[in-house]
Amino acid sequence: MTHARHHIPIRMATFLAFAALGLVLIGLVGTGVAEVAAEDVLGRTVEATPNRVAFTTTEQAEAQTFVGWINELREEKGVDPLRLDAELELTATAWTTFMAQSGQLSHADDLSLGMRADWRKLGENVGVAPEAQLTELFEAFVASPTHLANMVDPSFDAVGIGVVHEDDRLWMTQRFMDLSPADAGVQLG
């Protein structure tokens, strides 16, 4: 689907807003913050340590749950787990917000928008379900050969998931990336 020219500033503004929010949250989260199981989080949770405060929303908890389920599935298939990537999460959340606000499920025209990492391959899954059906949405992705292929593709090593609740619906974008060795922390001599 091609977006009209006047939608580009809206998409960029949405992306930049989420990028700024992400930078603020990255500044708030650091070492020493206790982990919370995503299943235990309802609404907004605040955790404090003497020097740090971290906020977890329902959407973030659902995204973390989904990453766990994807990595369990990958383990069953003998594939290495995916690591979380902040850029992928930001772009996935921005795209999910766009879909939720437009009320239309669609793939992004350009998955590389907003990506600075030196990637070799990008993939995307998008879906929508009634608000309380996170498990059912996962099962639908697994039942779809093309969506399952992205989730268990051994060439992908990073993931970012965006979740948005809008009008009693749960919208999701999963972004996958195959990083080049330089961005994966590998050094060659």
One Martini backbone bead per residue (centre of mass of N, CA, C, O) as a GRO file, in nm:
protein
  189
    1MET     BB    1   0.097   0.036   0.023
    2THR     BB    2   0.043   0.371  -0.055
    3HIS     BB    3   0.134   0.673   0.065
    4ALA     BB    4   0.061   0.974   0.097
    5ARG     BB    5   0.246   1.255   0.116
    6HIS     BB    6   0.096   1.376   0.384
    7HIS     BB    7   0.192   1.126   0.576
    8ILE     BB    8   0.495   1.162   0.627
    9PRO     BB    9   0.499   1.374   0.859
   10ILE     BB   10   0.337   1.197   1.055
   11ARG     BB   11   0.530   0.957   1.064
   12MET     BB   12   0.778   1.119   1.157
   13ALA     BB   13   0.656   1.239   1.413
   14THR     BB   14   0.595   0.971   1.547
   15PHE     BB   15   0.881   0.862   1.545
   16LEU     BB   16   1.016   1.098   1.703
   17ALA     BB   17   0.848   1.068   1.958
   18PHE     BB   18   0.942   0.776   2.021
   19ALA     BB   19   1.241   0.834   2.025
   20ALA     BB   20   1.235   1.032   2.261
   21LEU     BB   21   1.106   0.841   2.464
   22GLY     BB   22   1.327   0.627   2.448
   23LEU     BB   23   1.557   0.806   2.554
   24VAL     BB   24   1.430   0.860   2.826
   25LEU     BB   25   1.401   0.561   2.916
   26ILE     BB   26   1.698   0.485   2.888
   27GLY     BB   27   1.783   0.692   3.113
   28LEU     BB   28   1.607   0.542   3.346
   29VAL     BB   29   1.741   0.275   3.266
   30GLY     BB   30   1.933   0.044   3.465
   31THR     BB   31   2.122  -0.067   3.674
   32GLY     BB   32   1.940  -0.220   3.950
   33VAL     BB   33   1.681  -0.307   3.817
   34ALA     BB   34   1.422  -0.485   3.864
   35GLU     BB   35   1.264  -0.758   3.753
   36VAL     BB   36   0.959  -0.829   3.567
   37ALA     BB   37   0.706  -1.013   3.505
   38ALA     BB   38   0.485  -0.970   3.256
   39GLU     BB   39   0.239  -1.124   3.392
   40ASP     BB   40   0.248  -0.917   3.660
   41VAL     BB   41   0.155  -0.681   3.474
   42LEU     BB   42  -0.061  -0.405   3.553
   43GLY     BB   43  -0.039  -0.154   3.383
   44ARG     BB   44   0.148   0.048   3.592
   45THR     BB   45   0.491   0.023   3.688
   46VAL     BB   46   0.688   0.097   3.978
   47GLU     BB   47   1.042   0.102   4.022
   48ALA     BB   48   1.277   0.115   4.295
   49THR     BB   49   1.582   0.258   4.360
   50PRO     BB   50   1.800   0.464   4.492
   51ASN     BB   51   1.880   0.571   4.165
   52ARG     BB   52   1.619   0.432   4.025
   53VAL     BB   53   1.357   0.445   3.765
   54ALA     BB   54   1.094   0.228   3.637
   55PHE     BB   55   0.880   0.182   3.354
   56THR     BB   56   0.582  -0.026   3.300
   57THR     BB   57   0.381  -0.127   3.059
   58THR     BB   58   0.161  -0.327   2.920
   59GLU     BB   59   0.291  -0.321   2.639
   60GLN     BB   60   0.578  -0.396   2.731
   61ALA     BB   61   0.499  -0.665   2.863
   62GLU     BB   62   0.383  -0.794   2.605
   63ALA     BB   63   0.641  -0.778   2.440
   64GLN     BB   64   0.813  -0.951   2.633
   65THR     BB   65   0.638  -1.201   2.613
   66PHE     BB   66   0.670  -1.243   2.308
   67VAL     BB   67   0.974  -1.283   2.306
   68GLY     BB   68   0.968  -1.534   2.480
   69TRP     BB   69   0.795  -1.706   2.288
   70ILE     BB   70   0.982  -1.690   2.045
   71ASN     BB   71   1.233  -1.815   2.190
   72GLU     BB   72   1.098  -2.085   2.253
   73LEU     BB   73   1.044  -2.159   1.959
   74ARG     BB   74   1.339  -2.148   1.867
   75GLU     BB   75   1.440  -2.368   2.058
   76GLU     BB   76   1.260  -2.597   1.942
   77LYS     BB   77   1.416  -2.543   1.646
   78GLY     BB   78   1.732  -2.477   1.704
   79VAL     BB   79   1.739  -2.162   1.762
   80ASP     BB   80   1.854  -1.878   1.829
   81PRO     BB   81   1.810  -1.618   2.010
   82LEU     BB   82   1.675  -1.312   2.053
   83ARG     BB   83   1.751  -0.979   2.064
   84LEU     BB   84   1.710  -0.677   2.181
   85ASP     BB   85   1.610  -0.372   1.997
   86ALA     BB   86   1.565  -0.037   2.016
   87GLU     BB   87   1.512   0.045   1.722
   88LEU     BB   88   1.300  -0.168   1.659
   89GLU     BB   89   1.104  -0.084   1.882
   90LEU     BB   90   1.053   0.205   1.784
   91THR     BB   91   0.956   0.136   1.493
   92ALA     BB   92   0.731  -0.059   1.579
   93THR     BB   93   0.570   0.144   1.753
   94ALA     BB   94   0.522   0.356   1.537
   95TRP     BB   95   0.368   0.169   1.342
   96THR     BB   96   0.149   0.079   1.537
   97THR     BB   97   0.031   0.358   1.582
   98PHE     BB   98  -0.049   0.410   1.292
   99MET     BB   99  -0.246   0.174   1.263
  100ALA     BB  100  -0.434   0.242   1.501
  101GLN     BB  101  -0.513   0.531   1.398
  102SER     BB  102  -0.616   0.418   1.107
  103GLY     BB  103  -0.738   0.111   1.126
  104GLN     BB  104  -0.489  -0.035   0.962
  105LEU     BB  105  -0.355  -0.318   0.831
  106SER     BB  106   0.004  -0.290   0.767
  107HIS     BB  107   0.283  -0.256   0.586
  108ALA     BB  108   0.572  -0.124   0.552
  109ASP     BB  109   0.746   0.021   0.296
  110ASP     BB  110   1.003   0.097   0.505
  111LEU     BB  111   1.205  -0.071   0.729
  112SER     BB  112   1.459   0.142   0.740
  113LEU     BB  113   1.316   0.347   0.891
  114GLY     BB  114   1.526   0.458   1.156
  115MET     BB  115   1.783   0.298   1.073
  116ARG     BB  116   2.139   0.263   1.173
  117ALA     BB  117   2.203  -0.006   1.138
  118ASP     BB  118   2.403  -0.275   1.003
  119TRP     BB  119   2.216  -0.443   0.788
  120ARG     BB  120   2.097  -0.734   0.590
  121LYS     BB  121   1.804  -0.793   0.728
  122LEU     BB  122   1.444  -0.755   0.712
  123GLY     BB  123   1.144  -0.794   0.920
  124GLU     BB  124   0.770  -0.841   0.926
  125ASN     BB  125   0.502  -0.834   1.166
  126VAL     BB  126   0.139  -0.812   1.163
  127GLY     BB  127  -0.130  -0.737   1.411
  128VAL     BB  128  -0.474  -0.810   1.526
  129ALA     BB  129  -0.675  -0.794   1.833
  130PRO     BB  130  -0.833  -0.847   2.084
  131GLU     BB  131  -0.719  -0.719   2.374
  132ALA     BB  132  -0.726  -1.021   2.544
  133GLN     BB  133  -0.550  -1.184   2.284
  134LEU     BB  134  -0.239  -1.264   2.293
  135THR     BB  135  -0.228  -1.570   2.256
  136GLU     BB  136  -0.394  -1.579   1.991
  137LEU     BB  137  -0.195  -1.412   1.828
  138PHE     BB  138   0.042  -1.602   1.847
  139GLU     BB  139  -0.104  -1.849   1.721
  140ALA     BB  140  -0.151  -1.709   1.446
  141PHE     BB  141   0.144  -1.669   1.370
  142VAL     BB  142   0.222  -1.974   1.386
  143ALA     BB  143  -0.005  -2.066   1.166
  144SER     BB  144   0.164  -1.882   0.978
  145PRO     BB  145   0.411  -1.936   0.759
  146THR     BB  146   0.525  -1.642   0.718
  147HIS     BB  147   0.541  -1.561   1.020
  148LEU     BB  148   0.704  -1.801   1.124
  149ALA     BB  149   0.954  -1.756   0.950
  150ASN     BB  150   1.045  -1.500   1.095
  151MET     BB  151   1.059  -1.615   1.394
  152VAL     BB  152   1.272  -1.872   1.287
  153ASP     BB  153   1.492  -1.723   1.153
  154PRO     BB  154   1.837  -1.776   1.171
  155SER     BB  155   1.934  -1.485   1.064
  156PHE     BB  156   1.800  -1.372   1.297
  157ASP     BB  157   1.910  -1.161   1.604
  158ALA     BB  158   1.674  -0.941   1.614
  159VAL     BB  159   1.424  -0.753   1.816
  160GLY     BB  160   1.106  -0.567   1.784
  161ILE     BB  161   0.818  -0.461   1.981
  162GLY     BB  162   0.490  -0.334   1.912
  163VAL     BB  163   0.233  -0.204   2.137
  164VAL     BB  164  -0.125  -0.125   2.094
  165HIS     BB  165  -0.403   0.029   2.247
  166GLU     BB  166  -0.720   0.044   2.054
  167ASP     BB  167  -1.040   0.012   2.070
  168ASP     BB  168  -1.019  -0.288   2.198
  169ARG     BB  169  -0.727  -0.324   2.062
  170LEU     BB  170  -0.446  -0.522   1.953
  171TRP     BB  171  -0.147  -0.397   1.837
  172MET     BB  172   0.119  -0.532   1.609
  173THR     BB  173   0.484  -0.520   1.582
  174GLN     BB  174   0.738  -0.706   1.416
  175ARG     BB  175   1.094  -0.677   1.425
  176PHE     BB  176   1.360  -0.790   1.214
  177MET     BB  177   1.728  -0.872   1.238
  178ASP     BB  178   2.031  -0.877   1.043
  179LEU     BB  179   2.336  -0.840   1.151
  180SER     BB  180   2.628  -0.726   1.135
  181PRO     BB  181   2.923  -0.784   1.284
  182ALA     BB  182   2.981  -0.489   1.374
  183ASP     BB  183   2.695  -0.463   1.538
  184ALA     BB  184   2.747  -0.740   1.722
  185GLY     BB  185   3.054  -0.706   1.850
  186VAL     BB  186   3.243  -0.793   1.628
  187GLN     BB  187   3.595  -0.867   1.586
  188LEU     BB  188   3.836  -0.825   1.333
  189GLY     BB  189   4.195  -0.898   1.229
   0.00000   0.00000   0.00000
